Amino acid sequence: MISIDGLAVLFGGTTLFSDVSFSINDTDKIALMGKNGAGKSTLLKIIAGASKPSKGSVSAPKGTVIAYLPQHLLTDDDSSVFEETSKAFAEIFKMKEEIDRLNKELETRTDYESEEYSKIIEDVSELSEKFYSIEEVNYEAEVEKVLKGLGFLREDFSRPTSEFSGGWRMRIELAKILLQKPDLILLDEPTNHMDIESIQWLEDFLLNSAKAVMVISHDRAFVDNITNRTIEVTMGRIYDYKVNYTKYLELRKERREQQQKQYDEQQKFIADTQQFIDRFKGTYSKTLQVGSRVKMLEKLEIIEVDEVDNSSLRLKFPPSPRSGNYPLTVTDLSKSYGNHVVFKDASVVIERGQKVAFVGRNGEGKSTMIKAILNEIDFEGKLEVGHNCKIGYFAQNQASLLDESVTVYETIDHIAVGDIRSKIKDILGAFMFSGDDIHKKVKVLSGGEKTRLAMIKLLLEPVNFLILDEPTNHLDLKTKDIIKDALRDFDGTLILVSHDRDFLVGLADKVFEFGNKRVKEHFEDINGFLARKKMENMRELEKKN
């Protein structure tokens, strides 16, 4: 059991949280929740030993292994994917080398009666006992299994890590963590750069092979599937629920309703008391009563309601200009880079008003198809964008395309038209830009803040064909809900490239699956697609057996 006792973090005169205490048991699967800036990542770093608290401590039994996967990391570029991943077993290999060295020394020494000789025997016995107590493992097979589960192909194993993007390097680091079989795995947004199949594989691993897990994630389905406990960080304290995320939301709603009721009652009491003080101040016969009430108000501890709930805000797209009946028609489309075939003879037809999902492993052609639609690449075959289609495109790097010289407010003010202009501050508030934040220059915003701002900008532009490429990577659950509601009401055509199942549920009514150099059309929603895919995988497993 790992104990967190009296943690407090203070910086810049601000208290992030104070007197936080809880325990992590051997098989706990914990979701760490709370709005952006509440201190979730800081808490994870402290438990991992990567940061120190202002007060308090983290304690664990001797020999406890805690592994931590941060949101952003750097891996060495001096080895291949397979070599880098094999470093997970570095300690075991080192132990074996030391046993061999000590045995060799025993063979060459002749001072059998000396203290040094006895010490070597003692050391080699202790090390050997530890080494042979480790379950015998085929290390190469284990490395291969985990890498393939996380989406790497066999031909990727020998490629240098330097050839891979940040998302794939994150997977290499995750593979190393999973192979170490630690007592506690700490994950900060592990699914941001993963496709649906890899996320399903990771879920299965965490549920069936991992010990304790604590995860920060904006992927609701992922969190619900793997956790049995939810710890919320809010306003400097924590609330610990022994339930999964969906059940926690219900309990949190009840808690806040109770807080609000107590707050309202207290505010009425304060107003009534103040009214009495104002009325009888200076009245001789009431001096003692007035004084008593003044002291009572001074000592009163004001009830706080955790976080303001602005979920009632509904964001609506401007009405879409009418497009042709078929915004996109693709026939026998093929694309290759040298000898590498991305897809061949792909056909896609999307009708006006349809909302479709592009799914599949990374590197199977989803982004390539979007580049073809946007006429950014050459290709073979026929692709036609329909009459009067006004495309709005959200790329994964959309944040970097913002004008950095203007403020947050000016960015939205420049494009907002009609009634929405009176609600700019409300909209920015819903996306967590409040107070002085709205006057910040775009250039000083974090990556996540820029992503949110780019999303608001897109939501307000009058388009009738939206293409969103991984739009939810940096958004918290509440912001995602606001966007999802807006997209559900959007009267234009939508292509969503996403690995976020919860976001896709209820949005996409047709799925295009990219894989094995083909694009396959499925006339079903994401739940139907995933259920059937799992059955397909079961049949394949049975065939192998």
Phi, psi and omega in degrees: 000135179256131183248131175250118189235117171058037182291138173221142177229121178232132171208146180058034179076003181249138175265114180286310169205160182219143176052050178269124180222134172192170179240151175246118181272169190302327185243016180294138171239101193251132170264126177260111189243167180146160184288165179302135180088000182285340179113016183297308182296323178299316180298318179298317180297322180294316179297324180285345183086008181275343176222159179249140177281163174289326177215163175092180185208160172240125181232147181212154177302153180302136178088358179293131180254121176247124180247139189231127175248105180283173178293321182234136181210164178241130174248156178294151180249023185255015182212169178280170178302314182294317181296316181297317181293324180295344178297347175302331183259016185305318182295320180293316178298321180296319179299316180297316179300318181293321176299314179299319180296316181293319178298321179296321179295321178297325180294326186269339183277152179235359182276065189299333184268353187286160177295322181299317182296317179297322180295319180296317179299318180298315181295315183292326178294315181296315180294317182297320179299318179293316184294314184281350175281343177286131182305133182295129187227140169274095189301317182296319179294322179295316179299314181298317182298314183290317180298317180293322178298326181271009170103000178281144174268159181303324181289345177284337189304323185268357181284145178295146180297335181297340182280353187257149178289171180303322181296319180287327178292328175300320180294324178299316180294322178295319178301317180298319180295313183296324182288336180286345183049057182288167178285329178219127176254126178250120185237126179249104182054057185290338187264001184306324185244029184241146177277172187300317182295320179293324178295318178298320179296316180297318177304311182300318180296312183295326180285319190254342184238339183271158175273247179276145181222138169231128188226139167255125180203144175263004178269100188299317182297318179300311181298315180298321185288329188253346189253153176234010182206143181229125176248120180260130174257119181208133175049043173083003178222177180236155170235129187249116181245131180272048182217168178281180190298313183299316179293323178301319180302319179296314181293323179295320179300314179298318181299315183290326177297319178295317178300315182298319179298313180296321180297313181298318179296319181294319180297323177295317179299316180297315180298317180296318181294317181295323178298318178297316181298313182296324184288319188253008177298129181089354177272118188304315185293343182251010186305312182296317181295318178298313180300318180299317181289325177299313179297321180299316180294322180296324183273348186296129176271116185288129178287133178255143174257123185296118175055136176283133182263110178249028183293346180288344179294126177247127180263129180237136174291150171297153178305139183278136170299144184288130178259179174294171183295331183234089181302332180217127174228117180241128181229125176048049182273132178229146177215130177228150169243102186063234179276351184274114178272121179280305171208160186224136176051046180279138176232130182221128174233125179236126181272159179302132178086353179286148175240116185236155177248137168261117180232163179145168180298155175299141178087005182265000171118004182298308181292329178296318178298320179296318178299324178294317179299321181277002179061037180264349180223160173278154178202168175254144181109195187237132177222126182231124174268132189295169181298136174059030177279123175252106187273131170250125188237128174249107180271164178297335180257023185304326182301325184286350183266000180288152174286114186278351185273349182256173180271171177302312182297315182298325180303317182277323181299327182293334186245345183289136179227156175070210185300332185298337183299328181284351184246015184303315181295322178296316181296314179298322178296321179296332179261023173068030169250106183223166178057228182289346181304326186289345179260003177290145172289146181301327185295339181265359181285154174285170179302317180295320179295320178296321178298316180296319180294319179297324179293316178300315182303316181292322182297337185262356181274137182283092180236163177236002179219101183263133174237115183245119182255105182050061185284346190258006188304322184248015185259141176279172189298324182292316179297320179299321179297319180297316180293319181298317178298319180294319180292325180297323181274351181299128185266008177262199182259143187225131167246123180246119170260113184203149172257002185270097185299317183298324179291323182285331183298126179084356179254308185265129178254003175211146184236131170252118183262124179260125179175151180052041176065019180230160171238116186250133182266132179236120181273068182199165178278180186294326179295315178297318180299313183291320179299316182289324178300321181293322177295319177301315181297323178297318179297320179297320179297318179297321179298317180298318181294000000 
